[in-house]
Amino acid sequence: MKIIAFQGSPRKDGNTELLLNEIIRGAGEHGSPVRTYKLNLMKIRPCQDCGGCDQTGVCILEDDMGPVYDDIRTADRIILASPIFFFGLSAQAKALVDRCQSFWCEKYLLKKPIEEGPFGRKGLLVLVGGMKKEIGIECGNASAKAFFRTISVSEHTVLSFLGVDAKGAIKDHPTALAEAYETGKALAKS
Ligand SMILES: Cc1cc2nc3c(=O)[nH]c(=O)nc-3n(C[C@H](O)[C@H](O)[C@H](O)COP(=O)(O)O)c2cc1C
């Protein structure tokens, strides 16, 4: 099974990364290594709405998204992890999502959705917010749902935590890291 993950926080060793590390550990100990993309360290231009992918489903921008497209196409499990910024995904995560417009063209204009492998295609959204406002989860999940459906992931689960603000504060949460580990384990076994 192929699992890929996108880490959308700019904060190294921050709450998103700590949760994702546990998910990866859970998946890895149950048979599936995870290839992780640290989006903040990558050069990913925002979508230019140039229409370059309309006829082909292939993005014409040349940057670090190149290998990501292949990995999204061939993955069985896809994890999108992001802090909640201004009630939505981080800019790093949103840039990745928007650059999947080429898959949208491929699926909806060219009528060629990505095919499922033997394990099906499933998604996981991880969100962490400093405030205790559900709207951050609702908005982040709305964008993530559009992303997952565009890349032919028909179902995804959400692991989210609110009221976790300071760097590393997720470690003080009574169950979060254990939940993340179990989520990774379940993802690899499902
Ligand atoms: C630019 C910015 C915007 C933020 N906006 C929100 C928000 O709208 N809702 C919220 O719950 N937390 C918000 N936060 C707080 C972060 O979600 C919180 O600190 C989170 O734990 C960061 O995760 P990280 O350590 O993985 O980066 C914001 C933080 C920053 C830096």
The ligand as a MOL file (V3000), in Angstrom:
LIG
                    3D

  0  0  0     0  0            999 V3000
M  V30 BEGIN CTAB
M  V30 COUNTS 31 33 0 0 0
M  V30 BEGIN ATOM
M  V30 1 C -1.5440 33.1410 10.5680 0
M  V30 2 C -2.2600 32.3760 11.6310 0
M  V30 3 C -3.6310 32.2990 11.5970 0
M  V30 4 C -4.3100 31.5340 12.5510 0
M  V30 5 N -5.6740 31.4470 12.4610 0
M  V30 6 C -6.3420 30.6150 13.2940 0
M  V30 7 C -7.7530 30.4110 13.1510 0
M  V30 8 O -8.4170 31.0080 12.3220 0
M  V30 9 N -8.3650 29.5220 13.9690 0
M  V30 10 C -7.6720 28.8260 14.9240 0
M  V30 11 O -8.2690 28.0040 15.6190 0
M  V30 12 N -6.3260 29.0120 15.1070 0
M  V30 13 C -5.6460 29.8760 14.3090 0
M  V30 14 N -4.2830 30.0310 14.4230 0
M  V30 15 C -3.5580 29.2710 15.4640 0
M  V30 16 C -2.9540 27.9640 14.9300 0
M  V30 17 O -3.9250 27.1860 14.2790 0
M  V30 18 C -2.3650 27.1630 16.0880 0
M  V30 19 O -1.3190 27.8830 16.6910 0
M  V30 20 C -1.8630 25.7900 15.6840 0
M  V30 21 O -1.5720 25.0430 16.8350 0
M  V30 22 C -0.6270 25.8690 14.8180 0
M  V30 23 O -0.2420 24.5720 14.4470 0
M  V30 24 P 1.2990 24.2260 14.1230 0
M  V30 25 O 2.0380 24.2500 15.4110 0
M  V30 26 O 1.2550 22.9020 13.5000 0
M  V30 27 O 1.7650 25.2600 13.1500 0
M  V30 28 C -3.5910 30.8510 13.5490 0
M  V30 29 C -2.1920 30.9650 13.5850 0
M  V30 30 C -1.5340 31.7130 12.6470 0
M  V30 31 C -0.0210 31.8200 12.6920 0
M  V30 END ATOM
M  V30 BEGIN BOND
M  V30 1 1 1 2
M  V30 2 1 2 3
M  V30 3 2 2 30
M  V30 4 2 3 4
M  V30 5 1 4 5
M  V30 6 1 4 28
M  V30 7 2 5 6
M  V30 8 1 6 7
M  V30 9 1 6 13
M  V30 10 2 7 8
M  V30 11 1 7 9
M  V30 12 1 9 10
M  V30 13 2 10 11
M  V30 14 1 10 12
M  V30 15 2 12 13
M  V30 16 1 13 14
M  V30 17 1 14 15
M  V30 18 1 14 28
M  V30 19 1 15 16
M  V30 20 1 16 17
M  V30 21 1 16 18
M  V30 22 1 18 19
M  V30 23 1 18 20
M  V30 24 1 20 21
M  V30 25 1 20 22
M  V30 26 1 22 23
M  V30 27 1 23 24
M  V30 28 2 24 25
M  V30 29 1 24 26
M  V30 30 1 24 27
M  V30 31 2 28 29
M  V30 32 1 29 30
M  V30 33 1 30 31
M  V30 END BOND
M  V30 END CTAB
M  END
